[in-house]
Amino acid sequence: MSKQHVNGKVYLVGAGPGDPGLLTLRAAQLLASADAVVYDRLIHPEMLKHARSRARLLFVGKEGGGESVRQEEINALLITQARLGRSVVRLKGGDPFVFGRGGEEALALEEAGIAYEVVPGVSSGVAAPAAAGIPVTHRGVSGSVTFATGHRAGKAPDWAHLAGAETLVLFMAGGKLEEATLALIAAGRAPSTPAAIVEAGTWEHQRVLEASLVDIAARAREASVGSPALLVVGEVVSLRSQLRSLVESRPVVSEREQFLKAEAGHE
């Protein structure tokens, strides 16, 4: 009698915004026992040191405008690895269900009959502004925060809605920053509204640029801001100048070589 094949399990794990210290204990435990780790471009190399020595490290990085592994291929890879009876960690930047396509992967696993678990991570939507000295809410300044993405498949963002947000955090803002800021202004947001771009939030080479909403795109272009980058819009940005101890405690890296070296190691 042949032995019945038993599928493995997939863990959709949030790795946080970049800083290895923000990886959760649950994530580290799963990495230490995984047979395979399927990881993204924005995973800090130090995080992979938690993986056991015999684990298969499978890179499926995506980059806007560049070469990437199609989502359908990633879904198929997760299913294949699990059907080999393996414990699979799908390591995703930030939180799997916050602009991370974790929902798409969960649906694919559900349809394939593969056991899976979602392990939340620290979202860059709150972590990157915090690391930059910008509280996304603050009593008397902003009682709410809206998270959105600058890239939507087949549908433009609801700029009228986003323009009314007390604090707006726009993910994946770098490539369409000028378009986004002009759209917000056209939808009624004051051009003088404080704004900030946080590039590589919580990483060693984090950079923060401040300007008014009408000027932030030009500032980012002059500084050659790269990915990943978040746009924060709202009066809370003005608090950054008062949180000097927090802002000055982070190391200043004027160039991007560290990040590029880490990224090259994934290819």
ZALOSE-237299 format. One line per 8 residues: number of its first residue (from 1); for each residue x, y, z of C-alpha. Coordinates in nm, 2 decimals, padded with zeros to 4 digits. Example, Ala and Ser with C-alpha at 12.3 -4.5 7.8 and 13.67 -1.06 7.14 Angstrom:
2
1> 01.23/-00.45/00.78 | 01.37/-00.11/00.71
end
This chain:
267
1> 00.00/00.00/00.00 | 00.14/00.34/-00.10 | 00.20/00.60/00.17 | -00.06/00.88/00.15 | 00.10/01.21/00.06 | 00.06/01.49/00.32 | 00.08/01.85/00.21 | 00.29/02.10/00.41
9> 00.18/02.44/00.53 | 00.24/02.79/00.41 | 00.29/03.08/00.65 | 00.23/03.43/00.51 | 00.47/03.62/00.73 | 00.51/04.00/00.76 | 00.87/04.10/00.79 | 00.80/04.45/00.89
17> 00.93/04.77/00.72 | 01.30/04.68/00.70 | 01.48/04.71/01.03 | 01.56/04.35/01.14 | 01.48/04.44/01.50 | 01.12/04.49/01.40 | 01.07/04.12/01.29 | 00.83/03.96/01.53
25> 00.92/03.67/01.76 | 00.66/03.45/01.58 | 00.82/03.53/01.24 | 01.17/03.44/01.37 | 01.05/03.11/01.52 | 00.89/03.01/01.19 | 01.20/03.10/00.99 | 01.41/02.89/01.22
33> 01.20/02.58/01.14 | 01.10/02.64/00.78 | 01.20/02.41/00.49 | 01.17/02.68/00.24 | 01.16/03.06/00.26 | 01.01/03.26/-00.03 | 01.11/03.62/00.01 | 01.07/03.96/-00.14
41> 01.31/04.23/-00.26 | 01.27/04.45/00.05 | 01.37/04.19/00.30 | 01.68/04.29/00.50 | 01.96/04.03/00.46 | 01.99/04.01/00.84 | 01.64/03.86/00.86 | 01.74/03.56/00.65
49> 02.00/03.47/00.91 | 01.70/03.34/01.12 | 01.64/03.07/00.86 | 01.78/02.73/00.94 | 02.09/02.63/00.75 | 01.92/02.37/00.53 | 01.63/02.59/00.43 | 01.57/02.66/00.06
57> 01.59/03.04/00.01 | 01.38/03.14/-00.29 | 01.39/03.50/-00.41 | 01.08/03.63/-00.58 | 01.15/04.00/-00.56 | 00.93/04.26/-00.73 | 01.02/04.61/-00.84 | 00.80/04.86/-01.00
65> 00.90/04.92/-01.36 | 01.17/04.65/-01.35 | 01.19/04.27/-01.38 | 00.97/04.08/-01.14 | 00.82/03.74/-01.08 | 00.46/03.74/-01.18 | 00.21/03.69/-00.89 | 00.07/03.38/-01.05
73> 00.41/03.23/-01.05 | 00.46/03.30/-00.68 | 00.12/03.15/-00.60 | 00.22/02.84/-00.80 | 00.56/02.82/-00.62 | 00.40/02.83/-00.28 | 00.15/02.55/-00.37 | 00.43/02.34/-00.52
81> 00.65/02.37/-00.22 | 00.37/02.28/00.02 | 00.27/01.98/-00.19 | 00.62/01.85/-00.14 | 00.53/01.83/00.23 | 00.74/02.14/00.33 | 00.69/02.41/00.58 | 00.70/02.72/00.38
89> 00.75/03.08/00.50 | 00.64/03.34/00.25 | 00.83/03.64/00.39 | 00.68/03.97/00.28 | 00.77/04.33/00.36 | 00.55/04.51/00.61 | 00.22/04.33/00.68 | 00.10/04.06/00.44
97> -00.25/04.21/00.42 | -00.15/04.58/00.38 | -00.08/04.64/00.01 | 00.13/04.32/00.01 | -00.09/04.09/-00.20 | -00.11/03.85/00.09 | -00.48/03.82/00.03 | -00.42/03.70/-00.33
105> -00.18/03.44/-00.20 | -00.42/03.33/00.07 | -00.70/03.29/-00.18 | -00.48/03.08/-00.41 | -00.38/02.85/-00.12 | -00.74/02.82/-00.01 | -00.85/02.72/-00.36 | -00.56/02.46/-00.38
113> -00.65/02.31/-00.04 | -00.32/02.41/00.12 | -00.31/02.48/00.49 | -00.19/02.83/00.56 | -00.15/03.08/00.84 | -00.12/03.46/00.83 | 00.14/03.61/01.07 | 00.10/03.99/01.09
121> 00.40/04.22/01.06 | 00.47/04.59/01.15 | 00.33/04.79/00.86 | 00.56/05.06/00.71 | 00.25/05.28/00.70 | 00.30/05.36/01.07 | 00.66/05.25/01.12 | 00.83/05.46/00.85
129> 00.67/05.79/00.96 | 00.75/05.70/01.32 | 01.11/05.64/01.24 | 01.11/05.97/01.06 | 00.97/06.15/01.36 | 00.62/06.19/01.23 | 00.33/06.06/01.45 | 00.05/05.98/01.21
137> -00.21/06.08/01.47 | -00.17/06.35/01.74 | -00.43/06.49/01.97 | -00.54/06.83/01.86 | -00.37/06.79/01.52 | -00.50/06.47/01.36 | -00.75/06.22/01.49 | -00.75/05.99/01.19
145> -00.51/05.85/00.93 | -00.59/05.72/00.58 | -00.36/05.46/00.41 | -00.37/05.44/00.04 | -00.16/05.33/-00.26 | -00.05/05.54/-00.55 | -00.08/05.23/-00.78 | -00.42/05.07/-00.84
153> -00.47/04.81/-01.11 | -00.73/04.94/-01.36 | -00.87/05.21/-01.13 | -00.76/05.55/-01.03 | -00.74/05.64/-00.66 | -01.04/05.84/-00.52 | -00.84/06.16/-00.49 | -01.14/06.36/-00.36
161> -01.17/06.12/-00.07 | -00.79/06.11/-00.01 | -00.76/06.49/-00.02 | -00.99/06.52/00.28 | -00.78/06.29/00.50 | -00.65/06.45/00.82 | -00.33/06.25/00.77 | -00.27/06.07/00.44
169> 00.00/05.80/00.41 | 00.05/05.71/00.05 | 00.23/05.38/-00.02 | 00.44/05.32/-00.33 | 00.44/05.70/-00.40 | 00.78/05.74/-00.56 | 00.70/05.66/-00.92 | 00.38/05.87/-00.94
177> 00.46/06.14/-00.68 | 00.40/06.44/-00.90 | 00.08/06.30/-01.04 | -00.04/06.22/-00.69 | 00.04/06.56/-00.54 | -00.12/06.75/-00.83 | -00.43/06.53/-00.80 | -00.46/06.60/-00.43
185> -00.43/06.97/-00.49 | -00.69/06.96/-00.77 | -00.92/06.77/-00.54 | -00.90/07.05/-00.28 | -00.60/06.99/-00.06 | -00.42/07.31/00.02 | -00.09/07.34/-00.17 | 00.08/07.47/00.15
193> -00.01/07.15/00.34 | 00.31/07.00/00.51 | 00.43/06.69/00.34 | 00.72/06.45/00.37 | 00.88/06.17/00.17 | 01.02/05.89/00.37 | 01.26/05.68/00.16 | 01.36/05.34/00.30
201> 01.19/05.39/00.63 | 01.37/05.22/00.93 | 01.66/05.10/00.70 | 02.02/05.21/00.77 | 02.00/05.45/00.47 | 01.66/05.60/00.55 | 01.61/05.95/00.41 | 01.34/06.21/00.49
209> 01.25/06.51/00.28 | 01.01/06.78/00.39 | 00.83/07.04/00.18 | 00.49/07.18/00.11 | 00.26/06.95/-00.08 | 00.30/07.16/-00.40 | 00.68/07.14/-00.37 | 00.75/06.79/-00.24
217> 00.76/06.62/-00.58 | 01.03/06.86/-00.71 | 01.23/06.81/-00.39 | 01.21/06.43/-00.43 | 01.31/06.45/-00.79 | 01.62/06.67/-00.71 | 01.73/06.43/-00.44 | 01.68/06.12/-00.67
225> 01.45/05.95/-00.42 | 01.42/05.58/-00.49 | 01.20/05.29/-00.38 | 01.06/05.22/-00.13 | 00.91/05.56/-00.05 | 00.61/05.68/00.14 | 00.44/06.01/00.11 | 00.29/06.16/00.43
233> 00.06/06.46/00.40 | -00.09/06.65/00.69 | -00.02/06.89/00.97 | 00.14/06.61/01.17 | 00.45/06.65/00.95 | 00.52/06.98/01.12 | 00.57/06.80/01.45 | 00.89/06.65/01.32
241> 01.08/06.97/01.38 | 00.99/06.94/01.75 | 01.09/06.58/01.80 | 01.46/06.65/01.76 | 01.59/06.37/01.99 | 01.40/06.11/01.79 | 01.51/06.25/01.45 | 01.87/06.30/01.55
249> 01.90/05.95/01.71 | 01.89/05.78/01.37 | 02.22/05.74/01.18 | 02.25/05.96/00.87 | 02.36/05.78/00.55 | 02.40/06.02/00.26 | 02.44/05.76/-00.01 | 02.25/05.45/-00.11
257> 02.54/05.20/-00.15 | 02.44/04.99/00.15 | 02.09/04.92/00.02 | 02.22/04.85/-00.33 | 02.47/04.60/-00.20 | 02.20/04.42/00.00 | 01.96/04.43/-00.30 | 02.24/04.29/-00.53
265> 02.28/04.00/-00.29 | 01.92/03.89/-00.36 | 01.96/03.86/-00.73
end
